[in-house]
Amino acid sequence: MNTRQINLESIRPEISSATINDTMSSDERFQNLVIRPIVKLQNDLFNEVFKNYANKHKGAFYDLSIEKRIHYIENAIQKDIKFRNSLKGIVIGLFTVDEYKLYIQNSSALNKRMMQIVKERLISNIQLLERPEFLKAV
């Protein structure tokens, strides 16, 4: 094992609720062993990236009801390809080389799983996604 691989794997949080068994698909196994820990590790960064996205889109997100904020997050991830690619890069950049080789074998399905997890995480953190102080006075 190389140093990069050891370092990447060592910083990932353990997710005790993630189940791994012989009957699960390889995509589900990859999701639980690789994607979920990386998304959890990158949680604070995802929140800041989303706040930046909302700010660059005139801050309309902050004036919405919770239900509409959820729809805004879903829509941003689903329809804004640049934003979605940025989110994917935040996850993929923390893959080991071997994980990347597995990922590219079925990237389309794994991307769907990845974006679903990121979306769920942003929605679960929706109360943390408030208008930044420097924009409140404006």
N, C-alpha and C positions, 0 to 999 in steps of 0.2 A: 504494500500500500504506500502511496506517495503522501507527502506532507499535506498537500492541499486537500486530498480526500479525507485524511484523518482529521484535519482541522474543521472542515465543513461538517463532517458527521458529528464531531464532538460538541459543536455549538448548538445543534438542533435540540429543541425541547422534546422530552418524552411525552407522548400522549397516551395516558393509561387507558383511556376508553377506546382507543383504536384496536380493533380486532384483526388478527391475522390468523388465517387457517388454510388448510389444504384445499378447501372447496371454493375459495374465492378466485375470481378472475385475476389475471396478471395486471390488468388496469386498476382493479380495486386494491390489489396489494401495493402497487406503485403509489396510488393515491394515499393510502394509509401510512406507508413507510417513508415516503419522500415528500409528497406535496403538502399534506397536512402539517407536518412539523415545520416545513419551510414557511408556510403561510402564517403559522402561529409565531414563529420567530420574527417575521417581517411585519407583524400587526401594526406597530406604531408607524412604520414607514408607509404602509398602505393608507392609514388614516391621514397622514400629512399629504400624501400624493393626491388623495381624493379632495382634501380641502383646497389644495392648489388648483385642481381641476375646476372645482366649484367657483373659486375666486376668478379664474380666467374666463368663466362663463357668466360674468356680471353678478355673481353671488346670489342668483335667483333661488338657488337651493335653500338658503337660510330662511327665506320667507315662506317656505312651503309647510304644509301640515305633515305629520309623521307619515301618513299613508302616501302622500305625494312625494316625500323624500325617498321612500322605499322605491317607488316607481322611477324616480329620477336616477337612483343608483343603478337599478336594473337596466334602464334605458342607456345610460352612459356606458356600461360594460358591454351591453349587447350591440349597440349601434355605432359607437365611436371607435373605429378600428385602431386609430393611433393610441388612444387611451388604453384599449384592451391590450395592444401589443406592449405598451409600457408596463402594464401589470404583469403580463406573462414574463417579460424580461427580468422583473424583480424576483420572480420565482426561479426561472431557468438559470439565472446567474449563480445560484447557489446549488446547482446540481453538480455531482461529481462527474467525471468523464464517463464512467460506466453507466451512471443514471441517465446521462444525456443520450448515450447510445441506445438505451432502452426506450427513452422518451421518443426519439425520432422514428422508431418503428411503428408507433401508433399515436403520433402527435395530435391528430385531429380529435380523437376521443379523449385523450388526456387533457387537451386544452379546454374542452367542455367541462370536464371534472374540475380542473384548476379554477376556471372562471366562476363556476358555481360556488366553490369553497370561498373564494375571495369575496364574491357578492354576499354570501351569508355572513362572513366576518364583518364586512362594512356595515351591513344592516344591523348586526348585533351590537355594533359600536356606534349606532346612529346618534346616541346622546352625546358622544364625544365630538361629533362633527358639528361644532358650533362656529358661528362667525368669528374669525380671529379678531382680537382686540383692536388691532390697527385699522380694521374696516368698520368697527362699530360706530366710531365717531363720524364717519363719512356719510 
